[in-house]
Amino acid sequence: MPHAARMKTRFLLAMAAGVLGVAGLAAQEAKTPAFVERMNYWVRDGGEWRCANPDYKPGTDQAKEYGYKFTWALHKRAVTLEIFGDFDNGRRITFWHNLSSWHPVEKRVVMTHLSVGGAVLHGWEETPDADTRAHEFKGVGPDGSEMRFRDIARVTGPDTHESTSFAWENGKWVEQRKMQWRRVKPVGWGLEEGKF
């Protein structure tokens, strides 16, 4: 698969994570309680999520599992996101880094994404209801080609969500894939001292 196609596939998988762009300013909490609640959902319990690669074939250079890791940044005024793939041989490759924050003038979450291959994307988040987040991203690939993606994430449980990713093709949004994600808590997370 050519590098550009691999990068597009990886971005679509990252978009399927459906979590790109969760962040906000602590000072905005009183004005945006629903936003802060959603942000806490994605970052809590270590902030790591996983999804099996539905296209995985053993013995290939495809990631067996995709994941992302949310981390608070700038004293809870922003969130960073690492999007990665884990391979059979134990190797982990980070595909994308993201920085997201609440924009006080636009009154929405704004995002910047940088790929390992050199793509640069900017985007925003809309929240049509308490359990749904929609993201749209525009930018350029490393060769200067235009890139445009959309992702919709729906919370399905306390530690699960489903994402649907789309690419802009021939003047319309075309669905690429649906993925089921699960929260992965760190070993020992939540254990009380002395109780094993």
Residue, then its C-alpha position, 0 to 999 in steps of 0.5 A: m500500500p502506498h505511503a499516502a494511502r496508508m496514512k489516509t487509512r491510519f487517519l481514518l482509523a484515528m478518526a474512528a476513535g471518535v475521541l479526537g478533540v476533547a478538551g476545555l478550559a477550567a474557567q469555562e466549567a460553569k458556562t459549559p457543564a456538559f462539555v466538562e462532563r464529556m471531557n472527564y468521560w474520555v480522560r478518566d481512569g487513565g484515558e486509554w482506549r482500544c479497538a481491534n483492527p477489523d482489517y487485521k491479518p496475522g503476518t502483515d504490517q497491519a496493527k493488530e489493535y488501535g488505541y488512543k491515550f488522553t492526557w490532561a495538559l496545561h493545568k486542565r485547560a487542554v487535552t493531548l491525544e496520542i493515537f497509536g497502533d500495536f503490532d504482533n511483534g510488540r512494536r507500538i507506532t504513534f500515528w497522530h498527536n492532537l492538542s484540543s482546547w475550548h475556544p472562548v470566542e467560537k464557543r466550541v472545541v478546536m483541535t490541531h492534529l499532526s501525523v507521523g507522516g507530515a499531515v497537518l489538520h485543524g478541526w472542531e467539535e459539535t455536540p448534538d446531544a449529551d452522548t454524541r460528539a461530531h468532529e470535522f477536520k480539514g488540512v493538508g497531507p505531506d504532499g500538500s493534497e487536501m484532506r477532509f474527514r468527519d467522525i461521529a462518536r456515540v457513548t454506548g456505556p460507561d466504558t464503551h463507545e462506537s465511532t463512525s468515520f467519513a471521508w469527503e469524496n466527490g462533494k459528499w461525506v462517504e462512510q468509511r467504517k464503524m468501530q467499537w471502542r473499550r476503555v483500558k484501565p491501568v493495571g491496579w487502577g482503583l485498588e485500595e492500598g493493602k487490598f489485593 
